[in-house]
């Protein structure tokens, strides 16, 4: 199962996106759930970086299914919109395939 934890401050600022594990919906290379989750998360991080130049630190390990993105500054409205869009897509994956393959959590920091 893939677990994605979205960390937000008390006033609603996104602080971190932590993606851990593999969905295990199908064999590696054929896992459409893992592919969808990876595409949503990676595209969001790339968009924040390339389009908005958001300062962040990103670590990843493909074998472990780890993507850890920590924002070093508060996101502006466009940045929040991109993350909100990613969350909407991830909620769609959970709705379509179930919590057996993807768990989406929110934590206040």
C-alpha positions as CSV (number, residue, x, y, z in Angstrom):
1,X,0.0,0.0,0.0
2,X,1.1,3.6,-0.7
3,X,0.6,6.0,2.1
4,X,0.7,9.7,1.4
5,X,0.8,12.1,4.3
6,X,0.1,15.8,3.7
7,X,1.6,18.0,6.5
8,X,0.0,21.4,7.1
9,X,0.6,24.1,9.7
10,X,-2.2,25.2,12.0
11,X,-3.0,28.1,9.7
12,X,-3.3,25.8,6.7
13,X,0.1,26.3,5.0
14,X,1.4,23.1,3.3
15,X,4.7,22.1,4.8
16,X,5.5,18.6,3.4
17,X,4.3,15.8,1.1
18,X,5.5,12.4,2.2
19,X,4.7,9.5,-0.1
20,X,5.8,6.0,1.1
21,X,5.4,2.5,-0.3
22,X,4.1,0.8,-3.4
23,X,0.4,0.3,-4.1
24,X,0.8,-3.4,-5.0
25,X,-2.3,-3.3,-7.2
26,X,-0.5,-5.3,-9.8
27,X,3.0,-6.6,-10.7
28,X,5.7,-3.9,-11.0
29,X,5.5,-2.3,-14.5
30,X,1.8,-3.0,-14.7
31,X,0.6,-1.3,-11.5
32,X,-1.8,1.4,-12.7
33,X,-2.5,2.7,-9.2
34,X,1.2,3.1,-8.4
35,X,1.6,4.8,-11.8
36,X,-1.3,7.2,-11.2
37,X,-0.1,8.2,-7.7
38,X,3.5,8.6,-8.9
39,X,2.4,10.8,-11.8
40,X,0.2,13.0,-9.7
41,X,2.9,13.5,-7.0
42,X,5.9,13.9,-9.3
43,X,4.1,16.2,-11.7
44,X,3.0,18.4,-8.8
45,X,6.5,18.7,-7.4
46,X,7.9,19.3,-10.9
47,X,5.3,22.0,-11.6
48,X,6.0,23.7,-8.2
49,X,9.7,23.6,-9.1
50,X,9.7,24.5,-12.8
51,X,6.7,26.8,-13.1
52,X,6.7,28.5,-9.7
53,X,10.3,28.2,-8.5
54,X,9.1,27.1,-5.1
55,X,12.0,26.5,-2.7
56,X,11.9,23.0,-1.4
57,X,14.0,19.9,-0.6
58,X,13.0,16.7,-2.3
59,X,14.4,13.2,-1.5
60,X,13.3,10.0,-3.2
61,X,14.1,6.3,-3.4
62,X,12.3,4.5,-6.2
63,X,12.9,1.0,-4.7
64,X,11.3,2.0,-1.4
65,X,8.6,4.0,-3.1
66,X,9.7,7.1,-1.2
67,X,9.1,10.7,-2.2
68,X,9.6,13.3,0.5
69,X,9.0,17.0,-0.4
70,X,9.5,19.6,2.3
71,X,8.7,23.2,1.5
72,X,11.2,25.7,2.9
73,X,8.8,28.6,2.5
74,X,5.0,29.1,2.5
75,X,3.3,28.4,-0.8
76,X,1.5,31.3,-2.5
77,X,-2.0,30.9,-4.0
78,X,-0.8,29.2,-7.2
79,X,1.3,26.7,-5.2
80,X,-1.6,25.9,-2.9
81,X,-3.8,25.4,-5.9
82,X,-1.3,22.9,-7.4
83,X,-1.2,20.9,-4.2
84,X,-5.0,21.1,-3.8
85,X,-5.3,19.7,-7.4
86,X,-2.9,16.9,-6.6
87,X,-5.0,16.0,-3.5
88,X,-8.2,16.0,-5.6
89,X,-6.5,13.6,-8.0
90,X,-5.3,11.3,-5.2
91,X,-8.8,11.3,-3.6
92,X,-10.1,10.2,-7.0
93,X,-7.6,7.3,-6.9
94,X,-8.8,6.3,-3.4
95,X,-12.4,6.5,-4.5
96,X,-11.8,4.4,-7.6
97,X,-9.4,1.7,-6.2
98,X,-9.9,1.9,-2.5
99,X,-7.9,2.4,0.7
100,X,-6.4,-1.1,0.2
101,X,-3.9,0.4,-2.3
102,X,-3.7,4.1,-1.3
103,X,-4.1,5.8,2.1
104,X,-4.2,9.6,2.2
105,X,-3.6,11.2,5.5
106,X,-3.4,14.8,6.8
107,X,-1.3,15.9,9.8
108,X,-1.1,19.3,11.5
109,X,2.5,20.3,12.3
